[in-house]
Amino acid sequence: MILEKFISKTDYSSYEDFVQNFKINVPENFNFAYDVVDELAAKEPNKTAIVWCNDSGEEATFTFAQLKYYSDKAANVFKSIGIKKNDPVMLVLKRRYEFWFCILALHKIGAVCIPATHLLTKKDYVYRNNAASIKMIVAVAEPEVIEHIEESQKESPTLIYKALVGGSREGWYDFNKELENADEHFEKPSGDEMPRNEDISLLYFTSGTTGFPKMVQHNFTYPLGHILTAKYWQNVQDGGLHLTVADTGWAKAVWGKIYGQWICGSAVFVYDYDKFVPKKLLEIIEKYEITTFCAPPTIYRFLIKEDLTKYNLKKLKYCVIAGEPLNPEIYNQFLKATGIKLMEGYGQTECTVAIATYPWIEPRPGSMGKPSPGYDIDIVDEEGNSCDVGEEGEIVIRTDKRKPIGMFDGYYRDEEKTKSVWHDGVYHTGDMAWRDEDGYFWFVGRADDVIKSSGYRIGPFEVESALLEHPAVLETAITAVPDPIRGQIVKATVVLTKGYTPSEELKKELQEHVKKVTAPYKYPRIIEFVDELPKTISGKIRRVELRERDSKKQQQQ
């Protein structure tokens, strides 16, 4: 198995054995496209790499031999257009399978791949094009995407080339046509043209749940960090089929749809859809016999509202959850319906899985688990001192002795921002948590989201978890609202389950429920019922948008 090239020991007897002895061997000039995909194409050409389907009923399967074939052709397309090593190329490809051809081709050339969401507007493109000096955009042939990119070009002097996937248009390369006509043999670069480990391979603009997006910079060793993610957290199997629910525009896609999974021998499943329908996803899991599954809490929240007994999920062996903290109610209901324990994990675009409930650890619903090997994790107070057991503080990664493989190199072209969060050998995540007496970590919320009311510190997650235990609540977000007496008060924005309607009586019932489950001072003094919550495309609730809405309302009053 190709995994054994990179780790000398694959099996561990305990979490302690894992932490002490897990080690990644990083080759000189590692390149995922050559050293994993092309090698698998040579050794196991007919091994399945991707199983793809869409809502229109189209299906496709790609072996590693086919991936080498198409990525070589794509590399020749980019090279013929004028893309060279270190050139920034943005991919706006949703879940189309051409994304995988392109990212591998860019790795082969040594260009900088910048995956992006299709929901960007002209303003977003202008910002990204100029911030990263983007030279080329490859995008899906959808009217709104095309329109926003074309509108941005006048204000984007570095943007020279545009290519469409799935269509043609004047002023754009027809990527599929170019791919068809391209030479299938790509000559591997040599000398200075060959990318080195420290070169930039990926740039990710963060999802912007708070503030303006930053450019997270990863080098060519980054895929190796996701051995932890795939093998030991997601527990993917050689010959298995893994589904991570994520659009290719976000880092979660490379957490679960390419790097670690292929290194560990698992195929990845790609379900290309525009609108999430829980029943349809369950049908897909059943039909294609998905073996391992990863999704954010939002997805599981809707799945447990379905009758899971109607679906044959016997092939599904392992499920993990990340993106936001797991509410115990979701864990308990999913376990009851499927017999599968949800294994939570924590990380950021800036790193790989940093804390997780690994196979040797008994999950505690609502806990992220324990630190990953290679990560020196601590919880610190505002003075930087380590917090005691049970004391809330900020999650930090200590890098004075070692930097974890897969951790970012800083924010691209923003040394000041990098130093503001990463200094004195410590990277500050901006996430608040506490640690119990057994070493489990428990998420509280983003530092920006923690509410300070009448001298109390209230973590939004605890209040959200309490509300989700009530049958009327489908989704909720807790935010702070300024108050002249208490400083801040707790507000709950609530999406109701079918069959419930907003009323003053229901508000009071929910408030009393929170008082009983948590503490009297934590209950939401304001409850607003809405049809849906604002979210990033990756499924994270945008609390910053809720706070901005409330701020505008107050200004208008």
C-alpha positions in Angstrom: 0.0 0.0 0.0 1.3 3.4 -0.9 0.6 4.7 2.6 3.6 2.7 3.9 5.9 5.0 1.9 5.0 7.8 4.2 4.5 6.3 7.6 6.6 3.4 8.9 4.0 2.2 11.5 0.3 2.0 10.5 -1.4 0.2 13.4 -1.5 1.3 17.0 -2.6 -0.4 20.2 -3.9 2.7 22.0 -4.3 6.5 21.7 -1.1 6.9 23.8 0.8 4.6 21.4 -0.5 6.6 18.5 0.5 10.0 19.9 4.0 8.8 20.9 4.9 6.8 17.7 3.0 8.3 14.8 5.4 9.9 12.4 5.2 11.1 8.8 8.2 10.7 6.6 8.4 13.6 4.2 10.2 12.9 0.9 12.4 15.5 -0.7 10.4 17.4 -3.4 7.1 15.6 -2.6 4.5 16.2 -5.2 1.1 14.5 -4.6 0.2 14.3 -8.3 3.4 12.4 -9.2 4.2 10.6 -6.0 0.7 9.3 -5.2 -1.6 9.5 -8.2 0.9 8.7 -10.9 2.4 6.0 -8.8 -1.0 4.4 -8.1 -1.6 4.6 -11.9 1.5 2.6 -12.5 1.0 0.0 -9.7 -2.8 -0.3 -9.6 -4.1 1.3 -12.9 -7.6 -0.1 -12.6 -8.1 0.9 -8.9 -11.1 3.2 -8.5 -10.2 6.8 -7.5 -13.5 8.7 -8.0 -17.1 7.6 -8.2 -19.2 10.6 -9.4 -22.9 11.3 -10.0 -25.2 14.3 -10.3 -28.8 15.1 -9.8 -29.5 14.6 -13.5 -28.8 10.9 -13.2 -25.3 11.1 -14.9 -22.6 8.9 -13.5 -18.9 8.5 -14.0 -16.1 6.4 -12.5 -12.4 7.2 -12.8 -9.5 4.9 -12.1 -6.0 6.1 -11.2 -4.8 5.4 -14.7 -7.6 7.7 -16.1 -6.7 10.4 -13.5 -3.1 10.3 -14.7 -4.3 10.5 -18.3 -6.6 13.4 -17.8 -4.3 15.3 -15.4 -1.5 15.1 -17.9 -3.7 16.4 -20.7 -5.0 19.2 -18.4 -1.3 20.1 -17.5 -0.6 20.4 -21.2 -3.7 22.6 -21.6 -2.5 25.0 -18.9 1.0 24.9 -20.2 -0.1 25.7 -23.8 -2.2 28.6 -22.6 0.8 30.1 -20.7 0.6 28.9 -17.1 3.9 28.2 -15.5 5.3 27.4 -12.0 4.1 29.7 -9.3 1.3 31.2 -11.4 -2.0 31.6 -9.4 -5.0 29.9 -11.0 -8.5 30.0 -9.5 -10.9 27.0 -9.9 -14.6 27.7 -9.6 -15.9 24.3 -10.5 -18.4 23.3 -7.8 -18.4 19.5 -7.7 -17.6 18.8 -11.4 -15.1 16.0 -11.9 -12.9 18.3 -14.0 -11.9 19.9 -10.7 -9.7 16.8 -9.9 -8.1 16.9 -13.4 -7.2 20.6 -12.9 -5.9 20.5 -9.3 -3.6 17.6 -10.1 -2.5 19.3 -13.3 -1.6 22.5 -11.4 0.3 20.4 -8.9 2.3 18.9 -11.7 3.2 22.2 -13.2 3.9 23.7 -9.8 1.3 26.5 -10.2 -0.7 27.8 -7.3 -4.2 26.4 -7.1 -6.9 28.6 -5.6 -10.2 26.8 -5.2 -13.2 29.1 -4.8 -17.0 29.0 -4.4 -19.4 29.6 -7.3 -21.3 32.0 -5.1 -18.8 34.9 -5.4 -19.9 38.2 -6.7 -18.1 40.8 -8.8 -16.7 42.5 -5.7 -15.5 39.1 -4.3 -13.7 38.3 -7.6 -12.1 41.7 -7.8 -10.8 41.4 -4.2 -9.4 37.9 -4.8 -8.0 38.5 -8.2 -5.9 41.5 -6.9 -5.1 40.0 -3.5 -3.6 36.9 -5.1 -2.6 38.3 -8.6 -4.7 35.6 -10.2 -3.6 34.9 -13.8 -6.3 32.5 -14.9 -9.8 31.4 -13.8 -11.3 28.1 -14.8 -15.1 28.2 -14.1 -18.3 26.3 -14.6 -20.4 27.6 -17.5 -23.2 29.1 -15.5 -24.6 32.5 -16.4 -24.2 34.2 -13.0 -20.6 32.9 -12.6 -19.6 34.0 -16.1 -21.2 37.4 -15.5 -19.5 38.2 -12.2 -16.1 37.1 -13.6 -16.4 39.1 -16.7 -17.5 42.2 -14.7 -14.5 41.8 -12.5 -11.9 41.6 -15.3 -11.7 45.4 -15.9 -10.6 45.9 -12.3 -8.3 42.9 -12.3 -5.1 43.7 -14.3 -3.4 40.3 -13.6 -6.3 38.2 -14.9 -5.3 37.3 -18.5 -6.9 33.9 -19.2 -10.4 32.5 -18.7 -11.7 29.0 -19.4 -15.1 27.4 -19.2 -16.0 23.9 -18.2 -19.2 22.5 -19.7 -19.7 25.3 -22.2 -18.2 27.8 -24.6 -18.2 31.5 -25.0 -16.3 34.2 -26.8 -13.3 35.4 -24.9 -13.1 32.1 -23.0 -11.2 28.9 -23.7 -13.4 25.9 -24.0 -11.7 23.8 -21.4 -13.3 20.5 -22.4 -12.4 21.0 -26.1 -8.9 21.9 -25.2 -8.6 18.9 -22.9 -9.9 16.6 -25.7 -7.2 17.9 -28.1 -4.3 18.0 -25.7 -1.3 15.7 -25.8 -1.8 12.8 -23.3 2.0 12.8 -22.4 3.1 15.5 -20.0 6.8 15.9 -19.4 7.6 16.1 -15.7 9.5 19.4 -15.0 13.1 19.2 -13.9 15.7 21.5 -12.3 14.3 24.9 -11.2 10.9 24.2 -12.9 10.2 21.3 -10.5 8.2 22.5 -7.5 9.9 22.1 -4.1 8.3 21.2 -0.8 8.3 24.8 0.5 6.7 26.2 -2.6 3.0 27.3 -2.5 0.6 24.7 -3.8 -2.7 26.0 -2.5 -4.2 29.3 -1.4 -7.5 29.3 0.4 -9.6 32.3 1.1 -11.2 31.6 4.4 -15.0 31.3 4.6 -15.5 34.7 6.2 -17.7 33.7 9.2 -16.1 36.7 10.8 -14.4 39.6 9.0 -12.8 39.7 5.5 -11.4 36.6 4.0 -7.7 35.9 4.6 -5.4 33.9 2.2 -4.2 30.7 3.8 -1.0 29.5 2.2 -0.1 25.8 2.1 3.0 24.2 0.6 3.5 20.9 -1.3 3.8 18.8 1.8 0.3 19.7 2.9 -1.4 16.5 1.5 0.7 14.3 3.8 -0.8 16.0 6.8 -4.1 14.6 5.8 -3.0 11.0 6.5 -4.1 11.8 10.0 -7.5 13.1 8.7 -8.3 10.2 6.5 -6.7 7.1 8.0 -7.1 7.8 11.7 -10.1 10.1 12.1 -12.3 9.3 9.1 -11.1 5.7 9.3 -11.2 5.3 5.5 -10.5 1.8 4.3 -8.3 0.5 1.4 -10.8 -0.3 -1.3 -13.6 1.6 0.5 -15.7 4.5 -0.8 -15.6 7.7 1.2 -18.1 10.6 1.0 -17.3 14.0 2.5 -20.1 16.5 2.0 -18.3 19.6 0.7 -18.1 21.9 -2.2 -14.6 22.1 -3.9 -14.5 25.8 -3.1 -13.6 25.1 0.6 -10.7 23.4 2.3 -13.1 20.7 3.6 -13.0 19.3 0.0 -9.2 18.5 0.2 -9.8 17.2 3.8 -12.1 14.6 2.4 -12.2 14.3 -1.4 -8.6 13.8 -2.5 -5.4 13.7 -0.5 -5.6 11.5 2.5 -8.2 9.2 1.1 -6.1 8.3 -2.0 -2.9 7.9 0.0 -4.8 5.4 2.2 -6.3 3.5 -0.8 -9.9 4.7 -0.5 -11.9 5.9 -3.5 -13.8 9.2 -3.0 -17.4 9.7 -3.8 -18.6 12.9 -5.4 -22.3 13.8 -5.4 -22.8 16.9 -7.6 -26.0 18.6 -6.5 -27.3 22.2 -6.3 -29.8 21.8 -3.4 -29.3 19.6 -0.4 -32.3 17.2 0.0 -31.8 14.8 3.0 -33.8 11.9 1.4 -31.8 12.1 -1.8 -28.5 12.0 0.1 -29.7 9.0 2.0 -30.7 7.3 -1.2 -27.2 8.0 -2.6 -25.4 6.6 0.5 -27.6 3.4 0.1 -27.3 3.0 -3.7 -23.5 3.5 -4.0 -22.7 1.7 -0.7 -20.7 4.4 0.9 -18.5 3.0 3.6 -17.2 6.1 5.4 -19.0 9.4 5.7 -18.1 13.0 6.9 -20.4 15.9 7.1 -21.0 19.1 9.1 -23.6 19.1 11.9 -26.1 20.9 9.6 -26.3 17.8 7.4 -26.8 15.3 10.3 -29.4 17.6 11.8 -31.6 17.1 8.8 -30.7 13.4 8.4 -32.0 12.5 11.9 -35.4 14.1 11.0 -35.8 11.4 8.3 -36.9 7.9 9.0 -33.5 6.2 8.7 -35.0 2.7 9.1 -36.2 3.0 5.5 -32.7 3.0 4.1 -30.2 0.1 3.9 -27.1 1.7 5.4 -25.4 -1.6 6.3 -22.3 -0.8 4.2 -21.8 2.4 6.2 -19.2 1.6 8.8 -17.9 4.9 10.2 -19.2 8.5 10.4 -17.4 11.6 11.5 -18.5 15.2 12.0 -16.8 18.5 11.8 -17.2 22.2 10.7 -19.1 23.2 13.9 -19.3 21.5 17.3 -21.6 18.5 17.7 -24.8 18.9 19.7 -25.3 15.8 21.9 -28.9 15.5 20.8 -27.7 14.9 17.2 -25.2 12.3 18.4 -27.8 10.4 20.5 -30.5 10.3 17.8 -28.0 9.2 15.1 -26.6 6.4 17.3 -30.1 5.3 18.2 -31.2 5.1 14.5 -28.0 3.6 13.0 -25.9 2.1 15.8 -23.0 4.3 14.6 -21.1 6.6 17.0 -20.3 10.0 15.4 -16.6 10.8 15.9 -16.0 14.5 16.1 -13.0 16.3 14.8 -11.6 19.9 14.9 -9.4 21.8 12.6 -9.2 24.9 10.5 -8.3 25.9 7.0 -4.9 26.7 8.5 -4.2 23.1 9.5 -5.3 19.5 9.2 -7.3 17.7 11.9 -5.8 19.0 15.1 -8.1 17.5 17.7 -10.3 14.4 17.2 -12.1 11.5 18.6 -9.8 8.8 17.3 -10.8 5.1 17.2 -9.2 4.3 20.5 -11.1 7.0 22.3 -14.7 6.5 23.5 -16.6 9.5 22.2 -18.2 11.9 24.6 -21.1 13.7 22.8 -20.2 17.3 22.4 -16.4 16.8 22.9 -14.0 17.3 20.0 -11.8 14.5 21.4 -8.1 14.7 22.1 -5.0 16.3 20.4 -3.6 14.8 17.2 -0.1 13.4 17.2 2.4 16.1 16.0 0.1 18.8 17.4 1.2 20.5 20.7 -2.3 21.8 21.7 -3.0 23.9 24.8 -5.8 26.1 26.2 -4.6 29.5 27.5 -6.0 32.5 29.2 -5.8 36.1 28.1 -2.2 36.4 29.5 -1.1 33.2 27.7 -1.0 31.0 30.7 -2.2 27.4 30.5 -5.7 27.0 31.8 -6.7 24.6 34.6 -9.0 21.7 34.0 -12.5 23.1 33.4 -11.3 26.6 32.8 -12.3 28.2 29.5 -9.6 29.7 27.3 -8.3 29.9 23.7 -7.1 26.8 21.8 -3.5 27.4 20.7 -1.0 25.3 18.8 2.6 25.5 20.2 5.1 25.5 17.3 8.3 26.4 19.2 9.5 22.7 19.1 7.9 21.6 15.8 5.4 22.8 13.2 2.9 20.1 12.4 3.0 18.7 8.8 0.0 20.2 7.0 0.0 23.4 9.0 -0.1 26.6 6.9 2.9 28.8 6.2 1.1 32.0 7.1 -1.3 34.4 5.4 -0.2 35.2 1.9 1.1 38.7 1.5 0.0 39.6 5.0 2.9 39.4 7.4 1.1 41.7 9.9 -2.0 39.4 10.1 0.2 36.3 10.4 2.2 37.8 13.3 -1.0 38.9 15.0 -2.1 35.3 15.4 1.2 33.4 15.3 4.0 34.8 17.4 6.4 33.6 20.1 6.1 30.1 18.8 2.4 30.0 19.4 -0.5 30.0 16.9 -3.7 31.4 18.2 -6.8 29.7 16.7 -9.4 32.2 17.9 -11.5 29.3 19.2 -12.5 29.0 22.8 -12.7 25.7 24.6 -12.1 23.9 28.0 -10.5 20.6 28.9 -11.9 18.0 31.2 -9.9 15.9 33.7 -9.5 13.1 31.2 -7.9 15.3 28.5 -11.0 15.7 26.3 -11.5 19.1 24.7 -14.9 20.9 24.7 -15.7 23.7 22.2 -17.2 26.9 23.6 -17.3 29.2 20.5 -15.3 31.6 18.5 -13.6 34.2 20.7 -15.7 36.8 18.8 -18.9 34.9 19.6 -18.5 34.4 23.4 -21.1 36.6 25.1 -20.3 38.7 28.2 -23.5 39.4 30.1 -23.6 40.9 33.6 -20.1 39.7 34.3 -20.8 36.1 33.1 -19.2 34.6 30.1 -21.7 32.6 28.0 -20.6 30.2 25.2 -23.1 30.1 22.4 -22.7 26.4 21.8 -24.0 25.4 25.2 -27.2 27.4 24.7 -27.6 26.1 21.2 -27.2 22.5 22.4 -29.9 23.1 25.0 -32.3 24.6 22.5 -31.8 21.7 20.1 -32.9 19.3 22.7 -36.4 20.8 22.4 -38.5 19.1 19.6 -39.7 22.5 18.2 -36.1 23.6 17.3 -34.6 22.4 14.0 -31.7 24.9 13.9 -30.6 27.8 16.0 -27.8 30.4 16.4 -26.9 32.2 19.6 -25.5 35.8 19.3 -25.0 38.7 21.6 -27.1 41.9 21.5 -25.9 45.1 23.2 -27.7 46.0 26.4 -27.3 49.2 28.4 -27.7 47.4 31.8 -26.1 44.0 31.3 -23.5 44.9 28.6 -24.8 42.1 26.3 -27.8 39.8 26.4 -28.3 36.4 24.7 -30.4 36.2 21.5 -31.5 33.0 19.9 -32.4 33.0 16.2 -34.5 29.9 15.7 -35.7 27.8 12.7 -38.7 25.7 13.8 -39.3 22.0 13.0 -42.3 21.3 10.8 -45.6 21.4 12.7 -44.5 24.2 15.0 -45.5 27.9 14.6 -44.0 31.0 16.1 -45.8 32.3 19.2 -45.1 34.2 22.5 -46.0 31.0 24.3 -43.4 29.0 22.5 -40.8 31.7 23.2 -41.5 31.4 26.9 -41.4 27.6 26.7 -38.0 27.7 25.0 -36.6 30.2 27.5 -37.8 28.0 30.5 -36.3 25.0 28.8 -32.8 26.6 28.5 -33.0 27.8 32.2 -33.6 24.2 33.3 -31.0 22.6 31.0 -28.2 25.1 31.5 -28.4 27.9 34.1 -30.9 30.7 34.6 -28.5 33.5 33.5 -27.8 31.8 30.2 -31.4 31.8 28.7 -32.1 33.8 25.6 -33.8 37.0 26.5 -34.6 37.6 22.9 -35.9 34.9 20.5 -36.5 35.5 16.8 -38.1 32.9 14.6 -36.8 32.8 11.0 -37.2 30.5 7.9 -33.5 29.9 7.5 -30.1 30.9 9.0 -27.4 32.6 7.0 -24.6 30.2 6.2 -21.4 29.9 4.3 -21.5 27.4 1.4 -19.6 24.9 3.6 -22.6 24.9 6.0 -21.2 27.1 8.9 -23.7 29.5 10.4 -22.6 33.1 9.8 -23.2 34.6 13.3 -21.4 37.7 12.1 -24.3 38.3 9.6 -26.9 37.9 12.3 -25.0 40.4 14.5 -24.8 42.9 11.6 -28.5 42.6 11.0 -29.3 43.3 14.6 -26.9 46.3 14.6 -28.7 47.8 11.6 -32.1 47.3 13.2 -30.9 49.1 16.3 -29.5 52.0 14.3 -32.8 52.4 12.5 -34.8 52.5 15.8 
